[in-house]
């Protein structure tokens, strides 16, 4: 094996070019930190027609690439953009990726997502094959890329270029598995012998994520708590038994924070920069946020912020249930995100009832996300389940206090504040109920009214260090483990 690992990192989303959730942040940050450790890493993603991608300087590195898709071949071009510490490649196909969103609209997923991501997975491998790009390992993420390990061990198993290439599949959220009708198998070019419960079939459907779990050399997820949770029936979404079987090759590495991007001392998105030693400018950020969302609040009113994809597992049903009761207090609320139509409408309805106290922006804006992190007093993450969670870690950096439910990575990173000891970096509730949420929010608001105590909570968070540096080193070890598995213990 070469001294420097050569890694291809494949993701359906990479911030700021295309984002629906925290995977996009991970995909933009982890490769940068891997590169600083000497790993030669390249990203591959679809070429969506988003302004952030269109504005990049790109060159065509492979045109007229023929990608097998069922009984036909689909042409594609591959573009390259140099981003400094790593290169990013874009798989182009307007039919599949010239759309408003990544996976679907607020009404549901695109009906041809199976075809879109079967094509993407094959295109990645065809590009590597035709360009003769030297690779040690392919790092796949979530269901849209989970067929790459399947194809490597079937269609491409005899290709010399891929003979020793290992795969890692990171499970960012097992609730989303990529389940499609059995007929989808025809798009893969695989025969029906693979469509059985021991391989690709799951409840009579073709399950992309399950396929990746079976065929990947090594698996990991994004917090040790979530790893334990998804091996139970309650949180495993049917994959718990399979993950248990793969326990010897199933690991956890908690996500980190890109401390260059999320740094209040240098952040270009916020109106005033500040540091742990001088938090006074944070008030200017709060006033700017209040103005941005069109609220009529004073700087003394506690402001709760939400930055999230709006879906059922984020726990917003709890907040919606007690919103009217919460609004009886002197408090403001800003919601930044988009997602399921139900939650978008619910939050808009709350805003109409309390236009001076509640602001909602249905978008995924990096600039506004930074403004909320800096300007809010409290960041709310009431998730039903949360594999890792990055927002609470961002909030620590900005002196914003998290209120979270104890699940997944939230339970690992947020320690309940104690009035007796003065220890703790946030406020936590365990029971998944609206009253538990409301009670914890009230406790946080009461603490806010005592500046001496509030400064202690803020100070604890500001001291936290969840940088990617430690996690990136663990990923290098994970990659070497995957190569051991692939090469039968022979590395060298």
C-alpha positions as semicolon CSV with decimal commas, in nm:
position;residue;x (nm);y (nm);z (nm)
1;X;0,000;0,000;0,000
2;X;0,126;0,350;-0,079
3;X;0,241;0,563;0,209
4;X;-0,031;0,822;0,156
5;X;-0,383;0,684;0,152
6;X;-0,578;0,774;-0,160
7;X;-0,945;0,815;-0,069
8;X;-1,251;0,891;-0,278
9;X;-1,523;1,049;-0,066
10;X;-1,867;1,012;-0,227
11;X;-2,171;1,204;-0,111
12;X;-2,504;1,317;-0,257
13;X;-2,458;1,650;-0,077
14;X;-2,164;1,871;0,013
15;X;-2,193;2,210;0,181
16;X;-2,222;2,481;0,056
17;X;-2,289;2,341;-0,292
18;X;-2,588;2,122;-0,205
19;X;-2,733;2,069;0,139
20;X;-3,036;1,912;0,303
21;X;-2,882;1,810;0,635
22;X;-2,568;1,768;0,842
23;X;-2,413;1,516;0,600
24;X;-2,336;1,814;0,375
25;X;-2,136;1,980;0,654
26;X;-1,949;1,658;0,729
27;X;-1,872;1,605;0,360
28;X;-1,718;1,951;0,328
29;X;-1,521;1,942;0,654
30;X;-1,387;1,590;0,704
31;X;-1,195;1,576;0,371
32;X;-1,022;1,903;0,458
33;X;-0,897;1,763;0,788
34;X;-0,802;1,430;0,628
35;X;-0,595;1,621;0,377
36;X;-0,409;1,797;0,658
37;X;-0,311;1,448;0,784
38;X;-0,157;1,358;0,449
39;X;-0,452;1,168;0,302
40;X;-0,497;1,231;-0,070
41;X;-0,872;1,280;-0,081
42;X;-1,106;1,368;-0,367
43;X;-1,481;1,428;-0,346
44;X;-1,742;1,312;-0,596
45;X;-2,100;1,442;-0,602
46;X;-2,378;1,501;-0,857
47;X;-2,369;1,822;-1,060
48;X;-2,692;1,984;-0,946
49;X;-2,801;2,309;-1,108
50;X;-2,753;2,513;-0,794
51;X;-2,594;2,861;-0,797
52;X;-2,321;2,752;-0,556
53;X;-2,207;2,485;-0,805
54;X;-2,260;2,697;-1,115
55;X;-2,035;2,970;-0,971
56;X;-1,737;2,735;-0,927
57;X;-1,453;2,733;-1,178
58;X;-1,471;2,390;-1,337
59;X;-1,310;2,195;-1,619
60;X;-1,437;1,890;-1,802
61;X;-1,204;1,600;-1,727
62;X;-1,406;1,327;-1,899
63;X;-1,675;1,372;-2,160
64;X;-1,904;1,121;-2,324
65;X;-1,867;0,869;-2,043
66;X;-2,107;0,578;-2,103
67;X;-2,269;0,461;-1,781
68;X;-2,455;0,126;-1,778
69;X;-2,811;0,160;-1,651
70;X;-3,020;-0,151;-1,696
71;X;-3,021;-0,243;-2,063
72;X;-2,909;0,100;-2,181
73;X;-2,611;0,327;-2,143
74;X;-2,646;0,686;-2,030
75;X;-2,394;0,951;-2,128
76;X;-2,239;1,180;-1,873
77;X;-1,961;1,433;-1,839
78;X;-1,739;1,468;-1,533
79;X;-1,626;1,811;-1,417
80;X;-1,345;1,895;-1,178
81;X;-1,300;2,190;-0,948
82;X;-0,988;2,248;-0,737
83;X;-1,074;2,363;-0,386
84;X;-0,725;2,391;-0,240
85;X;-0,693;2,105;0,005
86;X;-0,890;1,866;-0,213
87;X;-1,050;1,834;-0,555
88;X;-1,418;1,786;-0,614
89;X;-1,563;1,602;-0,914
90;X;-1,917;1,651;-1,041
91;X;-2,114;1,381;-1,224
92;X;-2,334;1,562;-1,474
93;X;-2,673;1,458;-1,607
94;X;-2,939;1,732;-1,646
95;X;-3,222;1,478;-1,663
96;X;-3,144;1,359;-1,311
97;X;-2,990;1,660;-1,138
98;X;-3,131;1,974;-1,297
99;X;-3,396;2,006;-1,025
100;X;-3,491;2,242;-0,748
101;X;-3,389;2,006;-0,465
102;X;-3,159;1,713;-0,392
103;X;-3,401;1,433;-0,304
104;X;-3,750;1,574;-0,354
105;X;-3,991;1,851;-0,263
106;X;-4,179;1,928;0,058
107;X;-4,452;1,695;-0,074
108;X;-4,226;1,391;-0,102
109;X;-3,930;1,226;-0,270
110;X;-3,869;1,232;-0,644
111;X;-4,025;0,921;-0,796
112;X;-3,710;0,833;-0,988
113;X;-3,463;0,856;-0,700
114;X;-3,377;0,491;-0,756
115;X;-3,269;0,560;-1,114
116;X;-3,091;0,884;-1,018
117;X;-2,870;0,720;-0,758
118;X;-2,815;0,384;-0,929
119;X;-2,682;0,596;-1,214
120;X;-2,469;0,807;-0,980
121;X;-2,311;0,502;-0,813
122;X;-2,227;0,338;-1,146
123;X;-2,100;0,669;-1,285
124;X;-1,857;0,709;-0,995
125;X;-1,702;0,369;-1,063
126;X;-1,702;0,413;-1,442
127;X;-1,525;0,746;-1,400
128;X;-1,258;0,596;-1,174
129;X;-1,213;0,307;-1,417
130;X;-1,191;0,515;-1,734
131;X;-0,966;0,781;-1,578
132;X;-0,745;0,509;-1,424
133;X;-0,748;0,707;-1,101
134;X;-0,551;0,527;-0,831
135;X;-0,764;0,459;-0,525
136;X;-0,712;0,277;-0,195
137;X;-1,056;0,330;-0,046
138;X;-1,399;0,464;-0,135
139;X;-1,589;0,628;0,151
140;X;-1,965;0,609;0,091
141;X;-2,234;0,799;0,281
142;X;-2,598;0,703;0,337
143;X;-2,829;0,519;0,100
144;X;-2,766;0,725;-0,220
145;X;-2,410;0,587;-0,238
146;X;-2,466;0,250;-0,070
147;X;-2,471;0,054;-0,397
148;X;-2,107;0,136;-0,471
149;X;-1,981;-0,149;-0,245
150;X;-2,234;-0,380;-0,412
151;X;-2,113;-0,296;-0,762
152;X;-1,746;-0,329;-0,660
153;X;-1,805;-0,686;-0,547
154;X;-2,016;-0,781;-0,849
155;X;-1,977;-0,596;-1,180
156;X;-1,626;-0,468;-1,106
157;X;-1,485;-0,757;-0,902
158;X;-1,251;-0,866;-1,185
159;X;-1,119;-0,520;-1,266
160;X;-0,753;-0,491;-1,174
161;X;-0,789;-0,125;-1,074
162;X;-1,040;-0,219;-0,804
163;X;-0,879;-0,543;-0,689
164;X;-0,762;-0,403;-0,354
165;X;-1,001;-0,109;-0,314
166;X;-1,178;-0,112;0,023
167;X;-1,508;0,050;0,114
168;X;-1,639;0,231;0,420
169;X;-2,009;0,310;0,453
170;X;-2,106;0,576;0,704
171;X;-2,460;0,553;0,841
172;X;-2,560;0,911;0,913
173;X;-2,928;0,827;0,964
174;X;-3,075;0,478;0,923
175;X;-3,431;0,611;0,908
176;X;-3,363;0,691;0,542
177;X;-3,281;0,367;0,364
178;X;-3,364;0,410;-0,004
179;X;-3,644;0,156;-0,038
180;X;-3,774;0,089;-0,388
181;X;-3,986;-0,165;-0,577
182;X;-3,825;-0,497;-0,676
183;X;-3,823;-0,379;-1,039
184;X;-3,551;-0,130;-0,950
185;X;-3,310;-0,423;-0,952
186;X;-3,325;-0,420;-1,332
187;X;-3,151;-0,080;-1,332
188;X;-2,847;-0,229;-1,158
189;X;-2,775;-0,499;-1,415
190;X;-2,768;-0,758;-1,135
191;X;-2,960;-1,084;-1,174
192;X;-3,251;-1,184;-0,955
193;X;-3,037;-1,422;-0,748
194;X;-2,933;-1,114;-0,550
195;X;-3,291;-1,026;-0,463
196;X;-3,324;-1,233;-0,147
197;X;-3,344;-1,147;0,225
198;X;-2,978;-1,233;0,280
199;X;-2,873;-0,965;0,031
200;X;-3,075;-0,689;-0,139
201;X;-3,435;-0,768;-0,048
202;X;-3,592;-0,618;0,263
203;X;-3,962;-0,661;0,329
204;X;-4,019;-0,732;-0,039
205;X;-3,846;-0,411;-0,148
206;X;-3,503;-0,333;-0,288
207;X;-3,327;-0,162;0,003
208;X;-3,016;0,038;-0,094
209;X;-2,889;0,095;0,260
210;X;-2,927;-0,268;0,358
211;X;-2,733;-0,365;0,048
212;X;-2,452;-0,132;0,149
213;X;-2,447;-0,266;0,505
214;X;-2,401;-0,618;0,372
215;X;-2,144;-0,547;0,100
216;X;-1,925;-0,277;0,262
217;X;-1,594;-0,382;0,411
218;X;-1,641;-0,164;0,718
219;X;-1,934;0,033;0,861
220;X;-1,945;0,324;1,097
221;X;-2,190;0,571;1,239
222;X;-2,153;0,916;1,387
223;X;-2,175;0,870;1,765
224;X;-2,130;0,582;2,006
225;X;-2,476;0,642;2,155
226;X;-2,640;0,625;1,813
227;X;-2,445;0,308;1,736
228;X;-2,600;0,145;2,044
229;X;-2,944;0,284;1,965
230;X;-2,963;0,153;1,609
231;X;-2,882;-0,198;1,726
232;X;-3,216;-0,196;1,908
233;X;-3,560;-0,259;1,761
234;X;-3,679;0,087;1,869
235;X;-3,424;0,279;1,662
236;X;-3,286;0,027;1,413
237;X;-3,567;0,062;1,155
238;X;-3,537;-0,307;1,081
239;X;-3,158;-0,312;1,037
240;X;-3,074;-0,385;1,402
241;X;-3,021;-0,759;1,350
242;X;-2,797;-0,706;1,049
243;X;-2,590;-0,443;1,231
244;X;-2,550;-0,680;1,524
245;X;-2,419;-0,948;1,287
246;X;-2,164;-0,701;1,153
247;X;-2,059;-0,581;1,498
248;X;-1,693;-0,678;1,448
249;X;-1,668;-0,437;1,155
250;X;-1,907;-0,171;1,284
251;X;-1,757;0,135;1,452
252;X;-1,850;0,484;1,568
253;X;-1,670;0,812;1,517
254;X;-1,846;1,122;1,641
255;X;-1,866;1,410;1,395
256;X;-1,665;1,722;1,459
257;X;-1,676;2,095;1,402
258;X;-1,493;2,278;1,127
259;X;-1,334;2,538;1,353
260;X;-1,230;2,752;1,057
261;X;-1,584;2,782;0,923
262;X;-1,757;2,808;1,260
263;X;-1,551;3,072;1,435
264;X;-1,717;3,386;1,576
265;X;-1,383;3,566;1,576
266;X;-1,353;3,553;1,195
267;X;-1,703;3,461;1,074
268;X;-1,781;3,673;0,765
269;X;-2,157;3,609;0,789
270;X;-2,217;3,782;1,122
271;X;-2,243;4,155;1,174
272;X;-1,990;4,170;1,459
273;X;-1,710;3,930;1,544
274;X;-1,643;3,832;1,901
275;X;-1,443;3,594;2,117
276;X;-1,478;3,413;2,451
277;X;-1,276;3,694;2,605
278;X;-1,510;3,961;2,466
279;X;-1,873;3,856;2,421
280;X;-2,018;4,208;2,409
281;X;-2,051;4,213;2,025
282;X;-2,283;3,911;2,052
283;X;-2,558;4,161;2,142
284;X;-2,511;4,327;1,802
285;X;-2,551;3,984;1,639
286;X;-2,873;3,933;1,835
287;X;-3,016;4,269;1,725
288;X;-2,917;4,190;1,366
289;X;-3,095;3,854;1,388
290;X;-3,408;4,018;1,531
291;X;-3,406;4,263;1,241
292;X;-3,336;3,988;0,985
293;X;-3,649;3,799;1,093
294;X;-3,861;4,112;1,127
295;X;-3,934;4,075;1,499
296;X;-4,022;4,341;1,756
297;X;-3,808;4,234;2,049
298;X;-3,557;4,405;2,272
299;X;-3,207;4,276;2,325
300;X;-3,309;4,172;2,678
301;X;-3,576;3,928;2,556
302;X;-3,439;3,572;2,538
303;X;-3,429;3,450;2,178
304;X;-3,461;3,080;2,092
305;X;-3,317;2,966;1,758
306;X;-3,377;2,660;1,541
307;X;-3,156;2,559;1,248
308;X;-3,284;2,233;1,106
309;X;-3,426;2,019;0,834
310;X;-3,796;2,011;0,919
311;X;-3,896;1,648;0,963
312;X;-4,071;1,426;1,218
313;X;-3,753;1,290;1,377
314;X;-3,635;1,640;1,470
315;X;-3,900;1,654;1,745
316;X;-4,091;1,958;1,625
317;X;-4,427;1,802;1,708
318;X;-4,335;1,863;2,073
319;X;-4,268;2,232;2,017
320;X;-4,578;2,281;1,803
321;X;-4,792;2,130;2,083
322;X;-4,672;2,384;2,342
323;X;-4,600;2,684;2,119
324;X;-4,897;2,885;2,246
325;X;-4,805;2,821;2,607
326;X;-4,442;2,912;2,541
327;X;-4,543;3,236;2,372
328;X;-4,718;3,350;2,690
329;X;-4,371;3,416;2,824
330;X;-4,136;3,697;2,726
331;X;-3,948;3,504;2,459
332;X;-3,877;3,514;2,086
333;X;-3,835;3,230;1,836
334;X;-3,659;3,214;1,498
335;X;-3,686;2,906;1,276
336;X;-3,450;2,849;0,984
337;X;-3,496;2,542;0,766
338;X;-3,707;2,359;0,515
339;X;-3,844;2,011;0,476
340;X;-4,174;1,834;0,526
341;X;-4,474;2,040;0,418
342;X;-4,658;1,966;0,743
343;X;-4,393;2,133;0,958
344;X;-4,339;2,421;0,721
345;X;-4,710;2,504;0,744
346;X;-4,724;2,455;1,121
347;X;-4,438;2,698;1,182
348;X;-4,584;2,949;0,940
349;X;-4,913;2,929;1,130
350;X;-4,734;2,998;1,460
351;X;-4,562;3,296;1,299
352;X;-4,896;3,435;1,184
353;X;-5,030;3,407;1,541
354;X;-4,725;3,577;1,689
355;X;-4,574;3,792;1,413
356;X;-4,379;4,011;1,653
357;X;-4,224;3,723;1,844
358;X;-4,181;3,442;1,589
359;X;-3,988;3,452;1,262
360;X;-3,969;3,170;1,007
361;X;-3,751;3,142;0,696
362;X;-3,805;2,827;0,490
363;X;-3,460;2,795;0,338
364;X;-3,121;2,633;0,394
365;X;-2,896;2,938;0,396
366;X;-2,537;2,907;0,527
367;X;-2,524;3,281;0,594
368;X;-2,846;3,277;0,797
369;X;-2,739;2,963;0,983
370;X;-2,435;3,151;1,109
371;X;-2,650;3,451;1,203
372;X;-2,881;3,228;1,410
373;X;-2,588;3,053;1,580
374;X;-2,440;3,388;1,677
375;X;-2,754;3,588;1,750
376;X;-2,973;3,344;1,941
377;X;-2,942;3,299;2,317
378;X;-3,071;2,941;2,307
379;X;-3,045;2,679;2,034
380;X;-3,327;2,423;2,045
381;X;-3,273;2,063;1,928
382;X;-3,567;1,852;2,060
383;X;-3,501;1,546;1,842
384;X;-3,686;1,217;1,862
385;X;-3,349;1,071;1,760
386;X;-3,032;1,245;1,650
387;X;-2,738;1,038;1,520
388;X;-2,484;1,301;1,613
389;X;-2,603;1,659;1,580
390;X;-2,370;1,939;1,479
391;X;-2,582;2,242;1,563
392;X;-2,531;2,207;1,939
393;X;-2,156;2,194;1,881
394;X;-2,171;2,504;1,663
395;X;-2,373;2,681;1,932
396;X;-2,103;2,619;2,193
397;X;-1,853;2,801;1,974
398;X;-2,081;3,106;1,961
399;X;-2,178;3,124;2,328
400;X;-2,530;3,007;2,249
401;X;-2,675;2,762;2,500
402;X;-2,830;2,438;2,366
403;X;-3,158;2,291;2,489
404;X;-3,171;1,932;2,366
405;X;-3,328;1,594;2,416
406;X;-3,090;1,326;2,544
407;X;-3,053;1,105;2,238
408;X;-2,765;1,004;2,009
409;X;-2,482;1,253;1,989
410;X;-2,685;1,514;2,176
411;X;-2,660;1,301;2,489
412;X;-2,284;1,276;2,446
413;X;-2,209;1,644;2,392
414;X;-2,460;1,837;2,608
415;X;-2,426;1,810;2,987
416;X;-2,724;1,928;3,197
417;X;-2,660;2,248;3,389
418;X;-2,679;2,210;3,765
419;X;-2,783;2,503;3,982
420;X;-2,614;2,335;4,279
421;X;-2,270;2,283;4,129
422;X;-2,275;2,538;3,846
423;X;-2,152;2,264;3,612
424;X;-2,301;2,179;3,273
425;X;-2,304;2,333;2,927
426;X;-2,674;2,321;2,838
427;X;-3,022;2,201;2,929
428;X;-3,139;1,846;2,864
429;X;-3,465;1,652;2,882
430;X;-3,500;1,275;2,847
431;X;-3,870;1,197;2,810
432;X;-4,002;1,251;2,459
433;X;-4,299;1,467;2,553
434;X;-4,412;1,823;2,494
435;X;-4,431;1,891;2,868
436;X;-4,073;1,772;2,920
437;X;-3,962;2,005;2,643
438;X;-4,160;2,296;2,783
439;X;-4,032;2,238;3,135
440;X;-3,671;2,235;3,018
441;X;-3,719;2,546;2,808
442;X;-3,869;2,722;3,109
443;X;-3,569;2,618;3,318
444;X;-3,336;2,764;3,057
445;X;-3,538;3,087;3,038
446;X;-3,535;3,119;3,416
447;X;-3,160;3,072;3,417
448;X;-3,128;3,339;3,147
449;X;-3,286;3,583;3,392
450;X;-2,990;3,527;3,623
451;X;-2,693;3,665;3,429
452;X;-2,433;3,527;3,669
453;X;-2,556;3,170;3,617
454;X;-2,614;3,218;3,244
455;X;-2,252;3,328;3,200
456;X;-2,143;3,003;3,366
457;X;-2,344;2,793;3,120
458;X;-2,213;2,994;2,825
459;X;-1,859;2,970;2,959
460;X;-1,878;2,591;2,986
461;X;-1,987;2,565;2,624
462;X;-1,718;2,805;2,503
463;X;-1,452;2,579;2,656
464;X;-1,568;2,272;2,461
465;X;-1,348;2,144;2,180
466;X;-1,521;1,922;1,926
467;X;-1,281;1,988;1,638
468;X;-1,257;1,751;1,344
469;X;-0,886;1,699;1,415
470;X;-0,944;1,410;1,657
471;X;-1,221;1,255;1,448
472;X;-1,014;1,275;1,128
473;X;-0,735;1,071;1,289
474;X;-0,991;0,809;1,387
475;X;-1,111;0,796;1,027
476;X;-0,756;0,728;0,907
477;X;-0,744;0,432;1,148
478;X;-1,085;0,320;1,024
479;X;-0,964;0,332;0,664
480;X;-0,667;0,114;0,753
481;X;-0,900;-0,129;0,925
482;X;-1,112;-0,146;0,609
483;X;-0,802;-0,219;0,403
484;X;-0,711;-0,501;0,642
485;X;-1,057;-0,649;0,596
486;X;-1,042;-0,614;0,219
487;X;-0,693;-0,753;0,184
488;X;-0,731;-1,032;0,436
489;X;-0,497;-0,876;0,689
490;X;-0,225;-0,809;0,434
491;X;-0,130;-0,442;0,414
492;X;0,189;-0,351;0,234
